Amino acid sequence: MGRILSLLRDGDYLTRERVRLWTGALLIGFAAALLFLALSAHGISDYKGRPLGTDFSDVYAAGTLVADGKAADAYSPALHFAREKTIFGRNTPFYGWHYPPFFLLIAGALASLPYLPALLLWQGAGLALYLGAMALLLRQEPARDPLWFVAALAFPAVFVNLTHGQNGFLTAAILAGALALLDKRPLIAGLLFGLLAYKPQFGILIPLVLIASGRWRSFAAAAVTVAALVLIATLAFGETIWSAFIASTHFSRTVVLEQGGTGFEKIQSAFAAVRLVGGSIPAAYAAQGAAALAVAVSLILLWRSQASISVKGAGLCLGVLLATPYCLDYDMMALAPAIALMAVEGCSRGFRPYEKSALALLWLAPVAARTVAGLTHFPLGLAAMAICFALVVRRGLASRASA
C-alpha cells in the first residue's frame, strides 16, 4: 500500500514513453470504433437505429425548422420531435433542443447541407478549432513538441464528442482561445468569452473572475458580444423567439435535469450525484448550490492571487463545469485546456504531490465516467474534477501566501 501511495504521490509512472504508448493505443482504439460505426451504419442511422452523431440530430432538425421559417418550433418538444421523426424515421429517439436562439443561426446554416455532409463539417470544423486553439494556448515550447498534439487528439472526451456529434470542441476552443489571449488581446478574449453564451450554464462564473481580477476591457467586450448575439437573433427570428426559448426552459429544468430525462449517470455534477443515489430534488439543489458557492469563492481568491495565468485558467475551466448542475460527459472537453495548462505549469515550476496522478485521472475520466456512474452510482467525473480543482486552488493560494 505504501508503494502505491508513493507512486500516486510522485506520479513517476507517468513517463514520456508511457504517455506516448497510452495515447497511441487509445487513438488506435478510437479509430477502430469509429470505423465500426461507419461500416455498420444504415444510411444516416447507426446499427442501433439511432441517427449517426446522435445529438447532432437535434441541431440538424432545428436547422430545418429555421429553413422552413418555423424557428420557434424548435423550442416545442413535440414539434421538434416530430421533425426528428420525419428526418430520421418514426423509431428515432428524442433529442431535445435547449440552446439560446442565436445558436439557431449555426443550425440553419448546417441544415442547408444533406445530413451526413453537415455532420462531417460540424465535427471536422469543431475538431480543427479545438486543436488550433490548443496550439495557440501552448504556442511556446509545448507546441513544438508533437506529443502535445497526440495527447490532445487522444483525450477521451474527443471520442465522446465524435460519437455524439456534440459541441464540446467549440466550448474547449472558446475557453482555450480566450485564456491564450486574455493578457495580450483582452478585447478578443472578451469576445470569445461572450461567445460561450451559446451554452449559458458555463458562462456564469466568467464575469465574476474578470471583475475580481480587474479585467474590465475583457468584461466589457464579453458583455457587448452577448448583447450583439441577442440583437442578431432578434432581428433574424423576431422577438417571439425569446418567449419560446424561455418557455422551453421549464421542460429542460423539470424533465431533462430534475427527472433525469438525459440520464443521471451521464451528468457530471453534484446535482446529478445526489439524484443518482435517490436523493430528493431540494437536496440535489442544495448540494449544487453549496458546490457552486465554494467554487465561486475559490475562483475569486485564485484570480486575485499571484498565481500564474496557467493556474488561474485551469481553475476557471474546472470551475465552470463544477458550478453548473447540467454538465455532461461530452462537456468535459473543456478540461483539455485545464490539463494542458497544469501540465505546462508543472513541467516549468515542478509538480506538487498528487498533481500528476490527478491530471492522469482527469484525462481518462471522460471515457469511463458514464459507465462507472451507471454501474456503481459513483460520480467518477465529478470526483476527478473536484480533486483537480482542489489541487489547482492549493497551488494558487500557495503562490498567494508566498507573495
N, C-alpha and C positions, 0 to 999 in steps of 0.2 A: 504493500500500500504506500509506504514511504517513497519507493522508487517511482510509482505512478504520479504521486503528488509533486515530486520533484520535476518530472517530465512536464507536467501540466504548468507548473510554476515558471519554468525556464523556457519551455517551448523549443528546446534544442532539436526535437524531432522534425521541426519544420525547416529542413534544409532546402536549398535551392533545387537540388536534384529531385527530391521528393515532390516538391511543388510542381516541377516540370512533368514528372510522371503522372501525378494525380490529375492535373489539368488536362494532359493529353488523353488519359483514359476516359475522363468524363466527356471530352469532345467527341471521341470515337463513339461512345455510348449514345450521346445525344443525337449524333448524325445518323446512327443506325435506327434509333426510334423515329426520327423524322422521316427517314426513308420508308420505314414500315407504314407510317401514316399515309404517305403519298401513294404507295403501291396498293394499299388495302382500301383506298377511297373509292367511292362510287359517285362519280360526278362531283358535286360540291359537298357531299356528305362523307363522313368517315365510316369506319367499319361498324360503329355502334348506331349509325343513323343520325349522328349529330352533325351540324354544319362544320366543315373544316375551319379551324380557327375559332371554334365555339363562340366566345364572347364577342368576336368581331361581327358576328351576325347581327347583333343589336345595333351596332354602328351603321352597318350597311342598310338594314331595314329602316332606320331613322332617316338615312340619307335619301332613300327612295320616296319617303313621305315628303321630304323637303322638295324633291324634284316634282312631286305632284301638287305642290302648293298646299300641303297639309302638315306643315311642320309641327303644329300644336298637337297633332295626333300621336306624336312620338311620346308624349307625356301621359297618354292614356294607356294603361297596361293592356286593356282589352283590344284596343285598336292597334297598338304596336304588335301584340302577339298575333293578331290576325294577319298583319302584313308579313311577319316572320313565317307563318304557316303558308302563306301564298308563295313566298320565295323558296322555302326550304322543304316544304311538304307538311302535311297535316300532323305528322307524328313528331315534329321537331320540338325540343324542349323550349320553355320560355326563357328568354334572355332579356332582362329589363334595361330600359334606357333611363339613366339617372343623372345625366350631365347637364350643366347650365346651357342656355340657348346658344351661346357663341360657339360651342363645340359642334353645333349642327352645321355650321359652315364647312367644317372639315368633312363631316359625314356626307353632306350633299355633294361635295367635290369627289369623294371616293365612289359614291354611288353612280357617278356618271360612267364608270367602267363596269364591265362584267365582274361578277363576284370574285373569281379566282385572281384575275389581274389586280383588282382592288386590294385583295388580301395580301398579295405578294408585294405590292407597292407600299402598303401600310407597314408591313413587317420589315421590308428592306430599308425604307426610309428611316423608320424608328431605330433600327439597329445601327445604321450609319450615323445618325445623330448622337446616339449614346456613345459609340466608340470615338467619334470626333470630339465630343465634349470631355470624355475621359482623357483623351490626348492633350486637350487644352489644359485640363486640370493638372496633368503630370507633364507639363511642357518642358521641364528641365531634364535632369538626369534620367528619371524613370522612363520617360517617353522614348529614350534612345535604347532602352533595354527591351528586346522583343518579348520577354517573359510577361511584362505587364499586359500586353495585348492578348496573349494566350489566356492569362488569368481572368481578364475582363470578359473575354468571349466565353470561357468555360464556366463562369459564375452560374450556378444552377438556376438562379432566377431568370436568366436569359432563356433557358429551355422552357421554363414555366410560361413565360410570355409568348414564346414562339408557338407553343401548342395551344394557347388560349387566345391568341390574337389580341392580346391586351395592350394597354398603353403605358406599361411600366418603363419602356425605353424612353418615352417622351418625358416622363417625370424625372428619371435619372439624368437625362440630358439637360433639362432645365436647371436642376439643382447643381450639377457639376459645372455647367457653364456659368451660372450666377456666382458660385463660390470662386471660380477661377478668375473672374473679372471684378470681383467686389472691391478690391483695393485700388486697382488701376483704372477701371472703367465703371465707376459706380452707377452711372445712368443706365448703361446697358445691362448691368447686373440687376438693377431695379426693374427694368423692363422684363427681364427673364423671370424674376420672382413674380411679377404681375401675371405672367402667362400661366403660372401654376394655379390660377383661379379656375382653370378648367376642371380641376379636382379640388374644390374649395376646402375640403376637410384637411388637406395638407398645408394650407396656407395660413392657418390660424396663428401659429407662433412666429411666423416670419416678421410681421410688423413689430412684434414685441422685441425681437433681438436687434432689429435695425434701430429702433428707438433707444434701446438700452445701451447700444454701442455708439450712438450719436451719428449714425449713417443716414442723415436726413435727405441727402440727394437720392440715394437708392430708395428710401421710403417714398419720397415724392414721385419718383419715376414709376414705382410699383403701383401707387395709387392712381396715377394718370393712366397707366396701361389698363388697369381693371375698368376704370371709367370709360375708356375708349372701347373696350370689348363690349361693355354693356350697351353703349351707344350704337355700335355697329350691328349688334344682334337686334336691337330695337328697330333700327332702320330697315334691316333685312326681313324681319318677320312680324313687325308690329308690336305694340305694347301688350297685346293679349298673350303673347308667348310667355311673358313673365308670370302672369296669373296661372297659366297652365303648368309651368315649371314649379311654382310654389305649391300648387295643389298636389302635384305628384310627390312632393317630399313626405306627405303623410303615408303613402304606400311604402316609400323607401324606408321610412323610420319604423313603421309598425310591422310590416310583413317581412321585408328584407333583413332588417337589423334585429329588432326585438324578438320576432318569432323565428328567426334563423332561416328565412327562405333561401338564403345563399348557402347555408351550412355553417354552423358554428366552428366546425373543425377547419374551415378554410380561412376564417377571420382571425388575424393575429393581434388581438387586442385584449386589454383587461376586461372589457365588457363581455367579449365572447368567452373568455376563460371562465368567468362566473356562470354564464348561461350554459356552458358546455357541461358543467358538473351539476346542473339542475338549480342553480341559484335564481332568485327572482329578478324581475326587470329592475325594480328600485335598487336592489343590492348591486346589480351589474352597473347601473349608472353611478352609484356611489363609488364603486371601485375605480371606474373610469375617470370620474371627477377627481379622485384623490391622485391617481396616476398623472393626469394632465396637470394638476396644480404642482405636483412635485417636479415634473419635467419643466414647467414654465419657470419656477423659481430657480432651478438648477441652471437653466439656459441663461437667465438674466445674470446670475453670478459668473457663469463661464464667459459670457460675451463681454462682461465688464472687467474681466481679469486680464493678466498679462500673457495669457496663453497664446500660442501661435494661431494663425488663421486656419491651419490644418486641424488643430484640436477643436476649435470653435465650429468649423464646418462639419466635422464628423459628428459633433454633438447635435448640431441642427438637423442633419439628415436622420439621425436616430430619433431625435425628439419629435419631429413632425409625424413619424409613424406611431410612436408610443402615445401621443396625445389624443389621437382620434379613436373613436370606437369602431370605425369601419376601415380596417387595413387588411387586405387580403394577401395571400402568399405571393401573388404576382406583383403586388405593390412593393415587395421587398427589393425590387430592382433599385429603389432609392438608397439601398445600403451600399451599393457599389462605390459611390464617391466616399462614403464614410470609411469603408475598408481601405480604399486606396490612400486616403489622407492619413489614416492612422499607421498604415504600413510605412509610408514615407517618413512620418514623424518618428516612428520607432527606429527606422534604419539610420536616420540622421542624428537623433538625440538619445538613442538607447531605449529598449523596451523595458517597461516596468513588469513586475511579477504578474503572471497570468494573462498579459495582454496578447501575446502570440496565440495562445490556446483559445482565448475568447474570440479573436478575429477568425481563426480557423472554424470555430463553431458557427459564427455568424455567416461565414462564406458558404458553409454547407447547409445551413438551416432551411433555405427555401425548397430544396428538393425533398425534404422529409417532413416538414412542419405539418402539412395537411394529414399525412398518413399517421404520424405519431399521435397527433391530437385525436384523430378518429378512433384509433385503436386503444389508446391509454387515457384519453382526456387530459393529457399533459400538454400545455401550450408551449411547445418547443420554440417556435418562432418568437413568441413574446419573451420567453426566458432568455434567449440568446440576445435579443435587442436590449433587454433591461440590464443584463450583465455588462455588455459592452458600453452602454450609456453610463453606467456607474463608474466603469474604469476610465472612460473619457473625462468625466467630470472630476474624478480623483486627480488625474494628470493636470487638468486645467487649474484646479484650485491649489494644487501644489505649486504651480507657477505663480499664482496669486500670492501665496504665502511667502515664496522666495522673494518676490518683488517687495 
